[in-house]
């Protein structure tokens, strides 16, 4: 069987690092992407696996994304998986009306524009692969409005992930049967640095397992948004 290749962004810690660990355990060759080289190299060393390779990748920097692509092309001309995990939340603890517009722009630069740039750049390597956009329960406007989820009213983070879901739908509509499969997955409430390691959530390993399960699933979920129970509403 030929080697399976995966690229995971924002993977030097938290859910991203656990995704890398779990995919490597499934015999994937995983490119662990992180903005900071020292942190990325340290993360690779912590895994002690010959199936993991570090690539420096800042999702907000087109030159960095292209350089990462060239590093990967030196190893393989295809990817089986792209997991867009990199994301930031700068407005936790702020009310929507008080959030600074520059903060909103920073959040969207990573979570929306950055994810799109990465997807656009690596798309040619993914003709028969999967693209997974890591999203959040709070991106579902239906679930949020109906109170089905914890009502954490974080304007920047939530809306950036709702916009990311729109990318998933739009590209899924374009790709259909003639391109890679693209879908979004929320791991559910997981205690990570992003939320200040809030108590009561899943461990990073448990959150990552939700994403990896769908990554390895043979069911076609193109254009859908998924949680640990299945397809979730927009």
C-alpha positions in Angstrom: 0.0 0.0 0.0 1.4 3.4 -0.9 2.1 6.0 1.8 -0.7 8.2 2.9 0.2 11.9 3.4 -1.5 14.5 5.6 -0.9 18.2 6.3 -2.1 19.6 9.6 -1.9 23.3 10.3 -1.6 24.9 13.7 -0.2 21.6 14.9 2.5 22.4 17.5 0.1 22.0 20.4 -3.5 21.2 21.5 -5.9 19.5 19.2 -3.6 19.9 16.2 -0.7 18.1 17.8 -3.0 15.2 18.9 -4.4 15.0 15.3 -0.8 14.5 14.1 -0.1 11.9 16.8 -3.2 9.9 15.9 -2.7 10.0 12.2 0.9 8.9 12.6 -0.3 6.0 14.6 -2.5 5.1 11.6 0.7 5.0 9.4 0.2 8.4 7.8 3.2 10.5 7.0 2.2 13.7 8.6 3.5 17.2 7.9 3.2 19.1 11.1 2.8 22.7 10.2 3.3 25.6 12.7 4.0 29.3 12.4 6.9 29.3 14.9 9.8 27.0 13.9 11.1 26.4 17.4 7.7 25.4 18.7 7.1 23.2 15.7 10.4 21.4 15.9 9.8 20.9 19.6 6.4 19.4 18.9 7.9 17.0 16.3 10.6 15.9 18.8 7.9 15.3 21.5 6.2 12.8 19.2 9.4 10.8 18.6 8.0 9.4 15.3 9.8 9.0 12.0 6.3 9.5 10.3 6.2 13.2 11.3 7.9 16.0 9.4 7.9 19.7 10.4 7.0 22.4 7.9 7.0 26.1 8.8 3.7 27.6 7.7 2.1 30.9 8.7 -1.4 30.8 7.3 -1.5 34.7 7.0 1.6 34.8 4.8 1.3 33.7 1.2 5.1 33.3 0.8 5.2 31.1 3.9 2.4 28.9 2.5 4.1 28.6 -0.9 7.4 27.7 0.8 5.7 25.0 2.8 4.2 23.6 -0.4 7.6 23.4 -2.0 9.0 21.6 1.0 6.2 19.0 0.8 6.6 18.7 -3.0 10.2 17.6 -2.3 8.7 14.6 -0.6 5.5 13.9 -2.4 3.4 15.2 -5.2 0.1 14.5 -3.5 -1.7 14.9 -0.2 -4.5 12.5 1.0 -5.5 14.9 3.8 -5.4 18.6 4.5 -6.7 19.4 8.0 -7.1 23.2 8.4 -6.8 23.4 12.2 -4.9 26.7 12.7 -7.2 29.2 14.4 -7.3 32.0 16.9 -9.8 33.5 19.3 -8.9 36.9 20.6 -12.2 38.2 21.8 -13.2 35.7 24.5 -14.4 37.6 27.5 -15.5 40.6 25.5 -19.1 41.5 24.6 -19.9 41.7 20.9 -20.5 45.5 20.9 -17.2 46.3 22.6 -14.9 44.2 20.3 -12.3 46.3 18.5 -12.6 46.1 14.7 -8.9 45.5 14.4 -9.3 42.4 16.6 -12.0 41.2 14.3 -9.7 41.6 11.3 -7.0 39.7 13.0 -9.3 36.8 13.8 -10.7 36.7 10.2 -7.2 37.0 8.8 -6.3 33.6 10.4 -9.6 31.7 10.6 -11.1 32.7 7.3 -8.6 34.3 4.8 -5.7 32.2 6.1 -7.6 28.9 5.8 -8.7 29.8 2.3 -5.2 30.7 1.2 -3.9 27.3 2.5 -6.7 25.4 0.8 -6.2 27.3 -2.5 -2.5 26.7 -2.5 -2.6 23.0 -1.7 -5.7 22.2 -3.8 -3.7 20.9 -6.7 -2.2 18.2 -4.5 -5.5 17.0 -3.2 -7.4 15.8 -6.3 -8.4 12.5 -4.7 -8.1 13.6 -1.1 -10.0 15.2 1.8 -10.0 18.7 3.1 -11.2 19.1 6.7 -11.9 22.6 8.1 -12.0 22.5 11.9 -14.9 24.6 13.1 -16.9 25.0 16.3 -20.4 24.2 17.6 -21.0 27.9 18.0 -20.6 28.4 14.2 -24.1 26.9 13.7 -26.5 29.7 13.5 -29.4 27.4 14.0 -28.0 25.6 17.1 -26.9 28.9 18.6 -30.2 30.7 18.0 -32.2 27.8 19.4 -30.0 27.3 22.5 -28.9 23.8 21.6 -25.3 24.7 22.6 -23.6 26.6 25.3 -24.4 30.3 24.4 -20.9 31.6 24.3 -21.5 34.8 22.5 -18.1 35.5 21.1 -18.6 37.6 18.0 -15.2 37.4 16.3 -14.5 33.7 16.8 -18.0 32.5 16.2 -18.6 34.6 13.0 -15.2 33.7 11.6 -16.1 30.0 11.9 -19.5 30.6 10.4 -17.8 32.3 7.5 -15.4 29.3 7.3 -18.5 27.0 7.0 -19.5 29.1 4.0 -16.2 28.3 2.4 -16.8 24.6 3.0 -20.3 24.8 1.4 -19.1 26.8 -1.6 -16.1 24.7 -2.4 -18.1 21.5 -1.7 -20.7 22.7 -4.2 -17.9 23.4 -6.8 -16.0 20.1 -6.2 -18.9 17.6 -6.2 -17.6 14.5 -7.8 -14.7 16.2 -9.7 -12.4 17.3 -6.9 -11.4 16.6 -3.3 -14.0 16.0 -0.6 -14.3 19.0 1.7 -16.2 19.2 5.0 -16.1 20.8 8.4 -15.8 19.1 11.8 -16.3 20.5 15.2 -14.6 18.5 18.0 -17.0 19.9 20.5 -16.1 21.7 23.7 -12.4 20.8 24.3 -10.2 22.3 26.9 -7.3 24.0 25.1 -5.1 27.2 25.2 -7.6 28.8 22.8 -10.3 28.9 25.6 -7.9 29.3 28.5 -8.1 25.6 29.2 -11.6 26.0 30.5 -12.7 23.2 32.8 -15.3 20.6 31.8 -14.3 20.0 28.2 -12.9 17.0 26.4 -9.2 16.4 26.5 -7.3 17.4 23.4 -6.9 13.7 22.5 -10.7 13.2 22.7 -11.3 16.3 20.6 -8.8 15.2 18.0 -10.3 11.7 17.9 -13.6 13.2 16.5 -11.7 14.8 13.6 -9.5 11.8 12.9 -12.5 9.5 12.9 -14.1 11.5 10.1 -10.8 11.8 8.3 -10.5 8.0 8.1 -14.2 7.4 7.5 -15.0 6.2 3.9 -18.4 8.0 4.0 -18.6 11.0 1.7 -19.5 14.1 3.7 -18.7 16.6 1.0 -20.1 20.1 1.8 -21.3 19.1 5.3 -20.6 20.3 8.8 -20.2 17.5 11.3 -20.1 17.1 15.1 -19.4 13.9 17.1 -23.0 12.8 16.5 -23.1 13.4 12.7 -24.3 16.1 10.4 -25.1 19.4 12.2 -27.4 22.2 11.0 -26.0 25.4 9.5 
